[in-house]
Amino acid sequence: MKAIETKIKAGYAGLYVVAHESGRVMADIKKTCEKLNREMFAWTVTTGISETVAQEPKKIPETEAPNEMLAAFHKLPDDAVLLASDFHLFLADPNPVLYGMLKDAVEHGRAHGKVLIVLACRKVLPPEIEREFTVVEFDLPARADLLTILRGIIKSADIKQTMAQATVDGLIDGALGMTSIEAENAFALWAISGDLRDTSIVADEKATAISKGGMIEVVRTGETLESIGGLDALKAWILRREKAFTPEAQKYGLPLPKGILMVGVPGTGKSLTAKAVAAALGRPLLKLDAGKLFGSLVGQSEANAREAIKVAEAIAPCVLWIDEIEKGFGGAKSSNSTDGGTSARVFGSFLTWMQDKKSSVFVVATANDVSQLPPEFLRKGRFDEMFFVDLPNESERAAIWDIQIRAKGRDPKKFKVAELARASSECTGAEIEAAVVEALYEGFAENREPVTADISAALAAQVPLSRTMGERIGALQTWAKGRCRMATAASASDASTKGGGRKINL
């Protein structure tokens, strides 16, 4: 990694490398030391300090404990480099003696050309020593790195078959966002699968690997824009950006799309739309659980946010979906009095990234209660557009009835869809789906196919959200006027929302 080499050459005495790949980092630093003609040593809590150049590394006895390692650092040759793996585990709890020894070691290194490198999977730097170290983020493997790993697997598996470029690209795309070891394992699994054209094996392994952290998951979905009833204005806006990530768009001078914020009534299809956007743009869909960014340890939340951003950028071009974002970041306004400012710092770093990001990460955020979001989150520059998703109008409800009935394996032509659309004037898409499901239960219980009367009965038994939460939904609709772009074109007015009932003629 060029950044580490540059800082060693510049005389930095304390480096803090954040990475999940100790082997790759060690190999990179070892290569750098050989290039700069520097002697390299490595430390772990189980082996202590040992040389890394010799075929049989020579261990320095009684250096396993952290304080013993720091004391021995003073005795290493001038210009030596010491890599301390997982040393961050000893920095979480306050330890004045250890902090003092660290400061002395870095100062000694500065005077004698030595470098102390802490290798950690996350940043744990207490305020007492954080100014002594320069943090270096070790990036996940790029396309060129993954291609090298793939070629190695192909050679070791003795694959003679010539690989189509589309297959190679699919394998590399599938491995973006994985560590080198994870990618190597996934490629090896692909190599023995028996079908070398099936690149989904690597993508599935990535989904499993990324989901281990709990913050980001790869969502595999078959939803498309055709799965959504209505929202014609939003659909048209998305389709106009379908090719905005291509080199031709960049050559034309188009900036990379940043993303959209969808605000609206719960149950109106915002989450479904997020899934469909990824399919429309032809990009993998990542889902970020904003609530899981926050940890109990000092600095853990900020580190989690950086890690999530790093994974998304490594997989780019992609769509990053943040569902009900107000639940994850809504506490930023009162953060100083509730959590010592942690929420505000995490939120601030996320805002900065959204404003300045150069990677092809298209952010799709959804929110039900916009009042909980800080005002700086809503301004232009964070998102390309903010859409309001209202209760569906009559034509949209007819489309939703058609989609939901068809999705349950029935023919919409056998139901009075137009009359159902008029009778469901107060319903959201989720409530329409619930009515279809209830009709299925009714028909199954009586050993027959569901009919329109079953759906009508289910509608009559429902108390729609627009009625139970009428005041809040009304306030949200009032707020959206003049502040948001409507997801449904204004010309698609719905006369039934002006007081239409829920009766139906059968």
C-alpha positions as CSV (number, residue, x, y, z in Angstrom):
1,M,0.0,0.0,0.0
2,K,1.5,3.2,-1.2
3,A,0.3,5.3,1.8
4,I,2.3,3.2,4.3
5,E,5.4,3.3,2.2
6,T,5.2,7.1,1.9
7,K,4.7,7.6,5.6
8,I,7.6,5.3,6.5
9,K,9.9,7.2,4.1
10,A,8.6,10.5,5.6
11,G,9.7,9.5,9.1
12,Y,6.4,8.8,10.7
13,A,7.1,6.9,14.0
14,G,3.6,5.8,14.9
15,L,1.1,4.3,12.4
16,Y,-2.3,2.8,13.2
17,V,-3.5,0.6,10.3
18,V,-7.1,-0.4,10.3
19,A,-7.7,-3.6,8.3
20,H,-9.3,-7.0,8.5
21,E,-6.5,-8.7,6.6
22,S,-3.4,-9.2,8.8
23,G,-1.7,-11.4,6.3
24,R,-2.1,-9.0,3.4
25,V,-1.0,-6.1,5.5
26,M,2.1,-7.9,6.7
27,A,3.0,-9.0,3.2
28,D,2.7,-5.4,2.0
29,I,4.7,-3.9,4.9
30,K,7.3,-6.7,4.5
31,K,7.7,-5.8,0.8
32,T,8.0,-2.1,1.7
33,C,10.7,-2.8,4.2
34,E,12.7,-4.9,1.7
35,K,12.3,-2.0,-0.8
36,L,13.5,0.5,1.8
37,N,16.2,-1.8,3.2
38,R,14.7,-1.7,6.6
39,E,14.7,-4.6,9.1
40,M,11.1,-5.7,10.0
41,F,9.9,-7.3,13.2
42,A,6.4,-8.6,14.1
43,W,4.7,-8.9,17.5
44,T,1.7,-10.9,18.7
45,V,0.5,-11.5,22.2
46,T,1.2,-15.3,21.8
47,T,4.7,-15.2,20.2
48,G,6.1,-11.9,21.3
49,I,8.6,-10.1,18.9
50,S,10.2,-12.1,16.1
51,E,12.1,-11.3,12.9
52,T,10.2,-11.6,9.7
53,V,12.9,-11.8,7.0
54,A,14.7,-15.0,8.0
55,Q,13.3,-18.4,6.9
56,E,13.2,-19.4,10.6
57,P,12.2,-16.2,12.4
58,K,14.3,-15.6,15.5
59,K,12.1,-14.8,18.5
60,I,13.0,-12.3,21.2
61,P,12.2,-14.0,24.5
62,E,10.0,-12.4,27.2
63,T,8.3,-9.9,24.9
64,E,4.7,-11.4,24.9
65,A,3.2,-8.8,27.3
66,P,2.5,-5.4,25.8
67,N,4.8,-3.6,28.3
68,E,7.6,-6.0,27.5
69,M,7.1,-5.4,23.8
70,L,7.3,-1.6,24.2
71,A,10.4,-2.0,26.4
72,A,12.1,-4.2,23.8
73,F,11.2,-1.7,21.0
74,H,13.9,0.6,22.4
75,K,16.5,-2.2,21.8
76,L,15.7,-2.9,18.2
77,P,18.1,-1.7,15.5
78,D,17.8,1.9,14.2
79,D,15.4,2.2,11.2
80,A,13.6,-1.0,12.3
81,V,9.9,-1.4,11.7
82,L,7.8,-3.3,14.3
83,L,4.3,-4.5,13.4
84,A,2.1,-5.1,16.5
85,S,-1.0,-7.1,15.6
86,D,-4.2,-6.7,17.6
87,F,-2.5,-4.3,20.0
88,H,-5.8,-2.3,20.1
89,L,-7.3,-4.8,22.4
90,F,-5.1,-3.4,25.2
91,L,-6.0,0.2,24.5
92,A,-9.8,0.0,25.3
93,D,-9.4,0.2,29.1
94,P,-7.6,3.2,30.7
95,N,-4.0,2.3,31.5
96,P,-1.7,5.3,32.3
97,V,1.4,3.2,32.4
98,L,0.8,1.6,29.0
99,Y,-0.1,5.0,27.5
100,G,3.1,6.5,28.8
101,M,5.2,3.7,27.5
102,L,3.5,4.1,24.1
103,K,4.4,7.8,24.0
104,D,8.0,7.0,25.0
105,A,8.2,4.3,22.3
106,V,6.9,6.7,19.5
107,E,9.3,9.4,20.7
108,H,12.2,7.0,20.7
109,G,11.2,5.8,17.2
110,R,11.2,9.4,15.9
111,A,14.7,9.9,17.2
112,H,16.1,6.7,15.8
113,G,14.2,6.2,12.6
114,K,12.1,3.4,13.9
115,V,8.4,2.8,13.2
116,L,5.8,1.3,15.5
117,I,2.8,0.1,13.5
118,V,-0.4,-1.0,15.3
119,L,-2.5,-3.4,13.1
120,A,-6.2,-3.5,14.2
121,C,-9.6,-4.4,12.8
122,R,-11.1,-1.2,14.2
123,K,-9.9,2.1,15.5
124,V,-9.3,2.2,19.3
125,L,-7.3,5.3,20.1
126,P,-7.9,7.0,23.5
127,P,-7.5,10.8,23.5
128,E,-4.3,10.4,25.6
129,I,-2.4,8.8,22.7
130,E,-4.4,9.5,19.5
131,R,-2.1,12.4,18.5
132,E,0.9,10.0,18.6
133,F,-0.4,7.9,15.8
134,T,-1.4,8.5,12.2
135,V,-4.4,6.4,11.1
136,V,-4.1,4.6,7.8
137,E,-7.2,2.8,6.3
138,F,-6.2,-0.3,4.4
139,D,-8.5,-0.6,1.5
140,L,-10.3,-3.7,0.5
141,P,-8.9,-5.4,-2.7
142,A,-9.6,-3.5,-5.9
143,R,-10.5,-5.0,-9.2
144,A,-6.9,-5.5,-10.2
145,D,-6.1,-7.3,-6.9
146,L,-9.1,-9.6,-7.3
147,L,-8.2,-10.4,-10.9
148,T,-4.7,-11.5,-9.6
149,I,-6.4,-13.7,-7.0
150,L,-8.7,-15.2,-9.6
151,R,-5.9,-16.0,-12.0
152,G,-4.1,-17.7,-9.2
153,I,-7.1,-19.9,-8.4
154,I,-7.6,-20.7,-12.1
155,K,-4.0,-21.8,-12.4
156,S,-4.0,-23.8,-9.2
157,A,-7.3,-25.5,-10.2
158,D,-5.7,-26.3,-13.6
159,I,-8.6,-24.9,-15.5
160,K,-7.9,-25.1,-19.2
161,Q,-11.2,-23.6,-20.4
162,T,-10.9,-20.1,-21.8
163,M,-13.0,-17.8,-19.7
164,A,-15.4,-15.4,-21.4
165,Q,-14.9,-11.7,-20.5
166,A,-18.4,-11.5,-19.2
167,T,-17.8,-14.4,-16.8
168,V,-14.6,-12.8,-15.5
169,D,-16.3,-9.5,-15.0
170,G,-19.2,-11.3,-13.2
171,L,-16.7,-13.0,-10.8
172,I,-14.9,-9.8,-10.1
173,D,-18.1,-7.8,-9.6
174,G,-19.3,-10.6,-7.2
175,A,-16.1,-10.4,-5.1
176,L,-15.9,-6.6,-4.7
177,G,-16.2,-5.8,-1.1
178,M,-14.6,-9.0,0.2
179,T,-11.2,-9.4,1.8
180,S,-8.6,-11.2,-0.2
181,I,-9.0,-14.4,1.8
182,E,-12.8,-14.3,1.4
183,A,-12.4,-13.7,-2.3
184,E,-9.9,-16.5,-2.7
185,N,-12.3,-18.9,-0.9
186,A,-15.2,-17.8,-3.0
187,F,-13.2,-18.2,-6.3
188,A,-12.1,-21.7,-5.1
189,L,-15.7,-22.7,-4.4
190,W,-16.6,-21.5,-7.9
191,A,-13.7,-23.4,-9.5
192,I,-15.0,-26.7,-8.1
193,S,-18.7,-26.1,-8.6
194,G,-18.8,-27.8,-12.0
195,D,-20.4,-24.9,-13.8
196,L,-17.8,-22.3,-14.6
197,R,-20.5,-20.0,-16.1
198,D,-22.3,-19.6,-12.8
199,T,-20.9,-16.5,-11.2
200,S,-23.7,-16.3,-8.6
201,I,-21.7,-18.6,-6.3
202,V,-19.2,-15.7,-5.6
203,A,-22.0,-13.2,-5.1
204,D,-23.7,-15.6,-2.7
205,E,-20.5,-16.0,-0.7
206,K,-20.1,-12.2,-0.6
207,A,-23.6,-11.8,0.7
208,T,-22.8,-14.2,3.5
209,A,-19.5,-12.6,4.3
210,I,-20.8,-9.0,4.4
211,S,-23.8,-10.0,6.5
212,K,-21.6,-11.3,9.3
213,G,-20.9,-7.8,10.5
214,G,-24.7,-7.2,10.8
215,M,-24.6,-3.6,9.6
216,I,-24.8,-4.2,5.9
217,E,-26.4,-7.0,4.0
218,V,-26.6,-7.8,0.3
219,V,-30.3,-8.1,-0.6
220,R,-31.2,-10.4,-3.4
221,T,-34.6,-9.5,-4.8
222,G,-36.7,-10.0,-7.9
223,E,-38.6,-6.8,-7.5
224,T,-38.7,-4.5,-10.5
225,L,-40.5,-1.2,-11.3
226,E,-43.3,-3.3,-12.7
227,S,-43.9,-4.7,-9.2
228,I,-45.0,-1.2,-8.1
229,G,-48.5,0.1,-8.7
230,G,-48.4,3.8,-9.7
231,L,-45.7,6.2,-8.6
232,D,-45.2,7.2,-12.3
233,A,-43.3,10.4,-11.6
234,L,-40.8,8.5,-9.4
235,K,-40.4,5.7,-11.9
236,A,-39.8,8.1,-14.8
237,W,-37.1,9.9,-12.7
238,I,-35.3,6.7,-12.0
239,L,-35.4,5.5,-15.6
240,R,-33.8,8.7,-16.8
241,R,-30.8,7.8,-14.6
242,E,-30.5,4.2,-15.7
243,K,-27.3,5.0,-17.7
244,A,-26.0,7.8,-15.5
245,F,-23.2,5.5,-14.1
246,T,-21.8,4.6,-17.5
247,P,-18.5,6.0,-18.9
248,E,-20.5,7.7,-21.6
249,A,-22.4,9.7,-19.0
250,Q,-19.2,10.8,-17.3
251,K,-17.7,11.8,-20.7
252,Y,-20.9,13.8,-21.3
253,G,-20.2,15.7,-18.1
254,L,-22.9,14.2,-15.9
255,P,-22.1,14.1,-12.2
256,L,-22.7,10.8,-10.5
257,P,-26.2,10.5,-9.1
258,K,-26.2,10.8,-5.3
259,G,-29.6,9.2,-4.4
260,I,-33.1,9.9,-3.3
261,L,-35.0,10.3,0.0
262,M,-38.5,8.9,0.0
263,V,-40.8,10.3,2.6
264,G,-44.4,9.3,3.0
265,V,-47.2,7.3,4.6
266,P,-46.3,4.0,6.1
267,G,-47.2,1.0,3.9
268,T,-47.2,2.9,0.6
269,G,-44.4,1.0,-1.1
270,K,-41.2,2.9,-0.2
271,S,-39.2,-0.2,0.8
272,L,-40.5,-2.0,-2.3
273,T,-39.4,0.9,-4.5
274,A,-35.9,0.8,-3.0
275,K,-35.6,-2.8,-4.1
276,A,-37.0,-2.0,-7.5
277,V,-34.5,1.0,-8.0
278,A,-31.6,-1.4,-7.7
279,A,-33.0,-3.6,-10.5
280,A,-33.8,-0.6,-12.7
281,L,-30.3,0.7,-12.4
282,G,-28.8,-2.8,-12.8
283,R,-26.8,-2.5,-9.6
284,P,-26.4,-4.8,-6.5
285,L,-28.6,-3.7,-3.5
286,L,-27.0,-3.2,-0.1
287,K,-29.1,-2.6,3.0
288,L,-27.7,-0.6,5.8
289,D,-29.1,-1.1,9.3
290,A,-28.4,2.4,10.8
291,G,-29.4,1.3,14.3
292,K,-26.6,-1.3,14.3
293,L,-23.9,1.3,13.7
294,F,-24.0,2.3,17.3
295,G,-21.9,0.3,19.7
296,S,-21.2,0.4,23.4
297,L,-17.4,0.9,23.3
298,V,-15.7,4.3,22.9
299,G,-15.2,5.1,19.2
300,Q,-16.9,1.9,18.1
301,S,-19.9,3.7,16.5
302,E,-17.7,6.0,14.4
303,A,-15.6,3.0,13.4
304,N,-18.7,1.1,12.4
305,A,-19.8,4.0,10.2
306,R,-16.5,4.2,8.5
307,E,-16.5,0.4,7.9
308,A,-20.0,0.5,6.4
309,I,-19.0,3.3,4.1
310,K,-15.8,1.5,3.1
311,V,-17.7,-1.7,2.2
312,A,-20.3,0.2,0.1
313,E,-17.6,2.0,-1.8
314,A,-15.6,-1.2,-2.4
315,I,-18.7,-2.8,-3.9
316,A,-19.6,0.3,-6.0
317,P,-21.3,0.8,-8.3
318,C,-24.2,-0.2,-6.1
319,V,-27.4,1.0,-4.4
320,L,-27.3,1.6,-0.7
321,W,-30.7,1.3,1.0
322,I,-31.3,2.8,4.4
323,D,-34.8,1.9,5.6
324,E,-36.6,4.2,8.1
325,I,-33.6,6.3,8.4
326,E,-35.2,8.5,11.1
327,K,-34.9,5.6,13.5
328,G,-31.2,5.4,13.1
329,F,-30.3,9.1,12.8
330,G,-33.2,10.8,14.4
331,G,-31.4,11.2,17.8
332,A,-28.7,13.3,16.3
333,K,-30.5,16.5,17.2
334,S,-30.3,15.8,21.0
335,S,-27.1,13.8,20.9
336,N,-25.0,16.0,23.1
337,S,-27.4,15.5,26.0
338,T,-28.2,11.8,25.5
339,D,-25.1,10.0,24.3
340,G,-22.2,12.4,24.6
341,G,-22.5,13.4,20.9
342,T,-21.9,9.9,19.4
343,S,-25.1,10.1,17.3
344,A,-24.2,13.5,16.1
345,R,-20.6,12.5,15.1
346,V,-21.8,9.4,13.3
347,F,-24.5,11.3,11.5
348,G,-22.1,14.1,10.7
349,S,-19.6,11.7,9.1
350,F,-22.4,10.1,7.1
351,L,-23.6,13.5,5.9
352,T,-20.1,14.5,4.9
353,W,-19.6,11.3,2.9
354,M,-23.0,11.8,1.1
355,Q,-22.0,15.4,0.2
356,D,-18.5,14.6,-1.0
357,K,-18.6,11.0,-2.2
358,K,-17.0,10.3,-5.6
359,S,-17.9,6.7,-5.7
360,S,-20.9,5.2,-7.6
361,V,-23.0,4.6,-4.5
362,F,-26.6,5.5,-5.1
363,V,-28.3,6.1,-1.7
364,V,-32.0,5.3,-1.3
365,A,-33.3,6.3,2.1
366,T,-36.9,6.0,3.3
367,A,-38.6,7.8,6.2
368,N,-42.0,7.8,7.7
369,D,-41.6,10.6,10.3
370,V,-39.6,13.4,8.6
371,S,-39.9,15.6,11.7
372,Q,-37.3,13.5,13.5
373,L,-34.6,14.2,10.8
374,P,-32.3,17.1,11.3
375,P,-32.8,19.9,8.7
376,E,-29.3,19.6,7.3
377,F,-30.2,16.1,6.2
378,L,-33.0,17.4,3.9
379,R,-31.2,20.1,2.0
380,K,-30.1,19.8,-1.6
381,G,-26.7,18.2,-2.1
382,R,-27.3,15.3,0.2
383,F,-29.8,13.8,-2.2
384,D,-30.6,14.5,-5.8
385,E,-34.3,14.6,-5.0
386,M,-36.8,14.1,-2.1
387,F,-40.0,12.4,-3.1
388,F,-43.3,12.2,-1.2
389,V,-45.2,8.9,-1.4
390,D,-48.8,9.6,-0.6
391,L,-51.8,7.3,-0.3
392,P,-52.4,5.7,-3.7
393,N,-55.0,7.2,-6.0
394,E,-57.7,5.2,-7.7
395,S,-55.8,4.2,-10.8
396,E,-52.8,3.2,-8.6
397,R,-55.0,1.2,-6.3
398,A,-56.4,-0.7,-9.4
399,A,-52.8,-1.5,-10.4
400,I,-51.9,-2.6,-6.9
401,W,-55.0,-4.9,-6.7
402,D,-53.9,-6.4,-10.0
403,I,-50.3,-6.9,-8.9
404,Q,-51.3,-8.4,-5.5
405,I,-53.9,-10.8,-6.9
406,R,-51.5,-11.9,-9.6
407,A,-48.7,-12.3,-7.1
408,K,-50.9,-14.7,-5.1
409,G,-51.3,-16.9,-8.2
410,R,-54.8,-15.8,-9.2
411,D,-56.2,-14.1,-12.3
412,P,-57.2,-10.5,-11.7
413,K,-59.8,-10.8,-14.5
414,K,-61.8,-13.0,-12.2
415,F,-62.2,-10.2,-9.6
416,K,-63.9,-6.8,-9.8
417,V,-60.7,-4.9,-9.7
418,A,-62.2,-1.5,-10.7
419,E,-64.8,-1.7,-7.9
420,L,-62.2,-2.8,-5.4
421,A,-60.1,0.2,-6.3
422,R,-63.0,2.5,-5.6
423,A,-63.9,0.8,-2.4
424,S,-60.3,1.0,-1.0
425,S,-59.9,4.8,-1.2
426,E,-58.4,5.0,2.3
427,C,-56.0,2.0,2.0
428,T,-52.3,1.8,1.5
429,G,-50.7,-0.8,-0.7
430,A,-49.8,-2.9,2.4
431,E,-53.5,-2.9,3.5
432,I,-54.6,-4.0,0.0
433,E,-52.1,-6.9,0.1
434,A,-53.4,-7.8,3.6
435,A,-57.0,-7.9,2.3
436,V,-56.0,-10.2,-0.5
437,V,-54.2,-12.5,2.0
438,E,-57.2,-12.5,4.3
439,A,-59.4,-13.5,1.3
440,L,-57.1,-16.4,0.6
441,Y,-57.4,-17.6,4.2
442,E,-61.2,-17.4,3.9
443,G,-61.3,-19.4,0.7
444,F,-58.9,-22.0,2.0
445,A,-60.9,-22.5,5.2
446,E,-64.0,-23.2,3.1
447,N,-62.1,-25.3,0.5
448,R,-62.8,-23.0,-2.4
449,E,-61.2,-20.2,-4.4
450,P,-61.4,-16.7,-3.1
451,V,-63.9,-14.3,-4.7
452,T,-64.4,-10.5,-4.7
453,A,-66.9,-10.8,-1.8
454,D,-64.1,-12.3,0.4
455,I,-61.9,-9.3,-0.3
456,S,-64.8,-6.9,0.2
457,A,-65.4,-8.4,3.7
458,A,-61.7,-8.2,4.5
459,L,-61.8,-4.5,3.5
460,A,-64.8,-3.8,5.6
461,A,-63.1,-5.4,8.7
462,Q,-60.0,-3.3,8.3
463,V,-59.4,0.0,10.1
464,P,-57.0,1.7,7.7
465,L,-54.0,3.6,8.9
466,S,-55.3,6.7,7.2
467,R,-58.2,6.6,9.8
468,T,-56.4,5.5,13.0
469,M,-53.5,8.0,12.4
470,G,-55.5,10.5,10.4
471,E,-54.1,13.6,12.1
472,R,-50.5,12.6,11.7
473,I,-50.9,11.6,8.1
474,G,-52.8,14.8,7.4
475,A,-50.0,16.8,8.9
476,L,-47.4,14.9,6.9
477,Q,-49.4,15.5,3.7
478,T,-49.6,19.2,4.5
479,W,-45.9,19.4,5.2
480,A,-45.0,17.7,1.9
481,K,-46.8,20.3,-0.2
482,G,-44.2,22.6,-1.7
483,R,-41.4,20.8,0.1
484,C,-41.2,17.5,-1.8
485,R,-41.6,16.2,-5.3
486,M,-44.6,14.1,-5.6
487,A,-43.9,10.4,-6.5
488,T,-47.3,10.4,-8.4
489,A,-47.8,13.0,-11.1
490,A,-50.2,15.8,-10.2
491,S,-52.4,15.1,-13.2
492,A,-53.3,11.7,-11.8
493,S,-55.8,13.1,-9.4
494,D,-58.1,10.8,-7.4
495,A,-61.7,11.9,-7.0
496,S,-62.3,9.1,-4.5
497,T,-60.0,10.7,-1.9
498,K,-62.5,13.6,-1.6
499,G,-64.8,11.5,0.4
500,G,-65.4,8.3,-1.4
501,G,-66.8,5.5,0.7
502,R,-65.8,1.8,1.2
503,K,-69.0,0.2,-0.2
504,I,-68.9,-2.1,-3.1
505,N,-71.5,-3.5,-5.5
506,L,-71.0,-7.3,-6.0
